[in-house]
Amino acid sequence: MYTIKQVSGLTGVSEAVLRAWESRYGIVEPSRSEGRYRLYSDEQVAVLREMAALVGAGVPASRAAATLLAEVRDPGAAVSAFPGWRGMVEAAARLDVVALDAAIAAAAPVEGFEAFADVWLPDGLRELGEAWASGELGVAAEHFASAALMRTIAGAFEAAGPPTTPGKVLVGLPPGARHELMLFAFAACLRRLGADVVYLGADVPAAEWERAAREHRARAAVVGVTSVQKPSDGAQEVVSRLAGIAPPVSVWAGGSRRAEVEGAESLPDAPSEAAKVLHRALVAGRT
């Protein structure tokens, strides 16, 4: 448990503002010590960090609080309560880079990248897809928005500190696969945990996977398997090639069809959770 002074130091928010957020918006309800001092849990500190990041990105405090409270009540409702994705679609339709970057920045504060990757990004991609399917966005506008999201994820990837976990981890898509935003978000989450991530990108030939693993003596490799791709279309070949390398490379698969890939361990759907699973294996020496 943390005192309000400690929480202020952890979040960069003054004690007065923390009290105001509590009384005005009910963003958290700290417990009380015997002396009636506020005590905050780890979960509450995380919420306050998210609140601080949203406000710092220019989101009004009332709107930021509504977004976070909606997520607490129903994680799926948080996206609909947050206006950033509608602004993203509208900005993409106008090819307005300033408005587009602002809309994404409001949804992806630096301190909240993991929440962005797990909740806002997949729902935002669905909204982009629906806007494209309905004709609201053309191909150019959809690609324009995707490029902006790639820049946001790249920023989080590059901002991560130096690796603290030994052994390179290759992350990429097999030949024929091109939808890389969710996989890149996973790579950023993993790098933020301290892993030495080498992001290969999309549509990587199986032979190039093998060459990269051999030349860089990779400790692990993560192959993304998308919903529109059959594992036999490339992912299985990548896994089979990596299986023949010495010293052995631990091979993992992520994506909606990961369970169909033989010879690879499956990772969870959420990018940050998948990153934690792999990082724990790296730290424990199981990979």
MILUMMAR-995715 format. One line per 8 residues: their letters; for each residue z, y, x of C-alpha. Coordinates in Angstrom, 3 decimals. Layout:
N
a = Z:Y:X; ... .
//
This chain:
287
mytikqvs = 0.000:0.000:0.000; -0.735:3.551:1.139; 1.017:6.866:0.569; -0.993:9.854:-0.634; -0.814:11.333:2.863; -2.334:8.180:4.323; -5.020:8.095:1.633; -5.871:11.710:2.376 .
gltgvsea = -6.420:10.772:6.010; -8.513:7.731:5.094; -10.753:9.569:2.638; -10.885:13.078:4.080; -9.770:14.462:0.715; -6.794:16.792:0.458; -3.674:15.626:-1.351; -4.144:18.379:-3.933 .
vlrawesr = -7.654:17.203:-4.767; -6.527:13.573:-4.954; -3.885:14.562:-7.492; -6.458:16.575:-9.440; -8.866:13.629:-9.605; -6.066:11.435:-10.862; -4.893:13.846:-13.569; -8.296:15.123:-14.724 .
ygivepsr = -10.425:12.014:-14.544; -8.018:9.074:-14.315; -10.089:7.736:-11.446; -7.104:5.690:-10.174; -3.579:5.054:-11.392; -1.360:4.580:-8.324; 1.900:2.733:-8.629; 5.175:4.435:-7.748 .
segryrly = 7.852:3.662:-5.187; 11.527:3.673:-6.069; 11.548:7.302:-4.984; 8.620:8.020:-7.363; 6.112:8.504:-4.555; 2.509:7.493:-5.206; 1.383:4.194:-3.655; -2.295:3.233:-3.516 .
sdeqvavl = -3.832:-0.234:-3.146; -6.808:-1.114:-0.926; -9.013:-1.260:-4.022; -7.920:2.202:-5.128; -8.567:3.630:-1.672; -12.075:2.138:-1.813; -12.688:3.827:-5.183; -11.477:7.154:-3.828 .
remaalvg = -13.753:6.805:-0.811; -16.681:6.236:-3.163; -15.633:9.272:-5.191; -15.404:11.417:-2.066; -18.808:10.248:-0.869; -20.470:10.982:-4.212; -18.931:14.436:-4.417; -19.881:15.079:-0.799 .
agvpasra = -23.474:14.162:-1.652; -23.541:16.852:-4.332; -22.674:14.859:-7.457; -20.322:16.814:-9.780; -16.811:15.355:-9.731; -16.832:14.636:-13.462; -20.096:12.706:-13.213; -18.975:10.818:-10.107 .
aatllaev = -15.751:9.811:-11.855; -17.646:8.642:-14.946; -19.910:6.519:-12.763; -17.046:4.851:-10.910; -14.985:4.281:-14.049; -17.998:2.670:-15.710; -18.360:0.349:-12.733; -14.699:-0.653:-12.943 .
rdpgaavs = -15.033:-1.477:-16.653; -18.428:-3.141:-16.340; -20.238:-3.299:-12.974; -23.585:-3.536:-14.726; -22.906:-0.405:-16.742; -22.407:1.763:-13.687; -26.104:2.126:-13.065; -26.911:3.225:-16.602 .
afpgwrgm = -24.078:5.766:-16.415; -25.421:7.160:-13.153; -28.452:9.450:-13.547; -29.820:9.030:-10.033; -32.411:6.378:-10.839; -33.936:8.342:-13.721; -34.199:11.306:-11.382; -35.753:9.025:-8.781 .
veaaarld = -38.443:7.841:-11.193; -39.212:11.368:-12.367; -39.398:12.661:-8.785; -41.638:9.751:-7.778; -43.994:10.506:-10.665; -44.321:14.078:-9.350; -44.530:12.918:-5.708; -41.689:15.358:-5.063 .
vvaldaai = -40.129:14.223:-1.791; -37.261:16.731:-1.860; -36.144:15.750:-5.370; -36.656:12.063:-4.614; -34.525:12.122:-1.478; -31.833:14.095:-3.321; -31.729:11.576:-6.176; -31.393:8.658:-3.776 .
aaaapveg = -28.822:10.461:-1.623; -26.648:10.953:-4.693; -26.739:7.206:-5.323; -26.327:6.141:-1.707; -23.467:8.023:-0.056; -22.874:6.934:3.531; -19.411:5.528:2.829; -20.715:3.584:-0.145 .
feafadvw = -23.752:1.837:1.299; -22.519:-1.647:0.406; -22.082:-0.676:-3.258; -25.521:0.922:-3.149; -27.036:-2.285:-1.746; -25.293:-4.616:-4.199; -25.486:-2.634:-7.448; -27.701:0.440:-7.393 .
lpdglrel = -30.582:-0.849:-5.289; -31.454:-3.977:-7.328; -31.144:-2.103:-10.615; -33.100:0.818:-9.217; -35.876:-1.518:-8.121; -35.957:-3.025:-11.601; -36.258:0.459:-13.091; -39.083:1.274:-10.703 .
geawasge = -40.812:-1.964:-11.662; -40.450:-1.230:-15.363; -41.784:2.302:-14.866; -44.787:0.877:-13.037; -45.360:-1.816:-15.685; -45.208:0.755:-18.486; -47.670:3.048:-16.760; -45.128:5.787:-16.126 .
lgvaaehf = -45.654:5.311:-12.380; -48.878:4.516:-10.609; -49.153:2.431:-7.461; -49.018:5.499:-5.222; -45.851:6.802:-6.889; -44.173:3.388:-6.743; -44.983:3.054:-3.048; -43.803:6.634:-2.502 .
asaalmrt = -40.405:5.766:-4.013; -40.178:2.508:-2.067; -40.825:4.366:1.183; -37.977:6.760:0.398; -35.642:3.830:-0.233; -36.715:2.300:3.070; -35.787:5.548:4.813; -32.349:5.490:3.204 .
iagafeaa = -31.702:1.903:4.255; -33.056:2.596:7.734; -30.594:5.465:8.021; -27.682:3.137:7.296; -29.092:0.557:9.710; -29.458:3.060:12.544; -26.085:4.697:11.867; -24.219:1.437:12.435 .
gppttpgk = -22.264:1.265:15.662; -23.147:-0.942:18.637; -22.921:-4.704:18.039; -19.540:-6.322:18.562; -20.482:-9.912:17.721; -22.429:-11.756:20.436; -25.756:-13.406:19.730; -28.886:-11.958:18.168 .
vlvglppg = -29.621:-12.547:14.480; -33.258:-12.433:13.394; -33.872:-11.181:9.851; -37.253:-11.035:8.156; -39.718:-12.364:5.616; -42.078:-15.315:6.101; -45.872:-15.004:6.078; -47.228:-13.728:2.785 .
arhelmlf = -43.977:-12.063:1.656; -43.918:-8.265:1.525; -41.085:-7.137:-0.755; -38.480:-6.365:1.876; -36.106:-3.717:0.485; -33.298:-6.086:-0.519; -33.589:-8.038:2.733; -33.535:-4.835:4.782 .
afaaclrr = -30.407:-3.760:2.872; -28.814:-7.086:3.825; -29.778:-6.498:7.464; -28.130:-3.073:7.349; -24.942:-4.523:5.820; -24.841:-7.211:8.509; -25.376:-4.684:11.300; -22.613:-2.485:9.878 .
lgadvvyl = -20.271:-5.470:10.293; -21.054:-5.583:14.009; -23.779:-8.226:14.223; -26.628:-7.804:16.705; -29.426:-7.733:14.130; -33.104:-7.833:15.058; -35.027:-6.865:11.936; -38.527:-8.354:12.030 .
gadvpaae = -39.754:-6.953:8.714; -42.222:-8.376:6.203; -45.045:-10.919:6.430; -44.058:-12.373:9.812; -46.131:-15.412:10.898; -44.152:-18.580:11.572; -45.320:-18.667:15.188; -43.941:-15.148:15.718 .
weraareh = -40.581:-16.195:14.305; -40.477:-19.034:16.814; -41.532:-16.818:19.704; -38.924:-14.168:18.858; -36.196:-16.791:18.596; -37.104:-18.341:21.951; -37.615:-15.109:23.883; -34.444:-13.461:22.590 .
raraavvg = -32.361:-16.662:22.487; -31.451:-15.972:18.878; -28.190:-17.366:17.618; -29.170:-17.252:13.941; -32.122:-16.412:11.711; -32.223:-15.292:8.087; -35.428:-15.894:6.133; -35.923:-14.084:2.823 .
vtsvqkps = -37.453:-16.107:-0.010; -38.643:-13.918:-2.884; -39.040:-14.863:-6.527; -42.834:-14.533:-6.415; -43.230:-16.815:-3.437; -43.148:-20.583:-3.220; -41.046:-21.784:-0.266; -43.974:-23.960:0.787 .
dgaqevvs = -46.060:-20.800:1.166; -44.413:-19.902:4.460; -40.633:-20.005:4.446; -40.486:-23.758:4.923; -42.825:-23.573:7.902; -40.636:-20.894:9.489; -37.510:-23.001:9.019; -39.224:-26.107:10.405 .
rlagiapp = -40.377:-24.270:13.530; -36.940:-22.795:14.145; -35.347:-26.220:13.745; -37.110:-27.456:16.872; -35.739:-24.784:19.197; -33.179:-25.519:21.903; -30.506:-24.268:22.049; -30.329:-24.628:18.258 .
vsvwaggs = -30.820:-21.637:15.974; -28.683:-21.538:12.841; -31.101:-20.926:9.963; -30.114:-19.251:6.695; -32.107:-18.398:3.577; -31.588:-15.561:1.128; -33.352:-14.567:-2.063; -33.760:-16.000:-5.533 .
rraevega = -35.529:-19.199:-4.364; -33.414:-19.851:-1.291; -32.102:-23.176:-2.612; -35.630:-24.606:-2.517; -35.862:-24.256:1.258; -34.852:-27.412:3.107; -32.950:-27.163:6.370; -31.468:-23.716:5.750 .
eslpdaps = -28.033:-22.681:4.548; -28.031:-20.524:1.417; -26.578:-17.022:1.287; -25.180:-15.232:-1.803; -27.333:-12.853:-3.841; -25.449:-9.610:-3.125; -26.504:-8.198:0.274; -23.000:-7.189:1.367 .
eaakvlhr = -21.504:-10.542:0.347; -24.286:-12.419:2.118; -23.632:-10.330:5.222; -19.923:-11.156:5.102; -20.601:-14.890:4.783; -22.896:-14.936:7.801; -20.696:-12.639:9.854; -17.644:-14.829:9.229 .
alvagrt = -19.639:-17.821:10.427; -20.664:-15.939:13.567; -17.112:-14.843:14.335; -15.719:-18.315:13.680; -18.289:-19.898:15.974; -19.814:-21.963:13.174; -23.218:-20.481:13.932 .
//
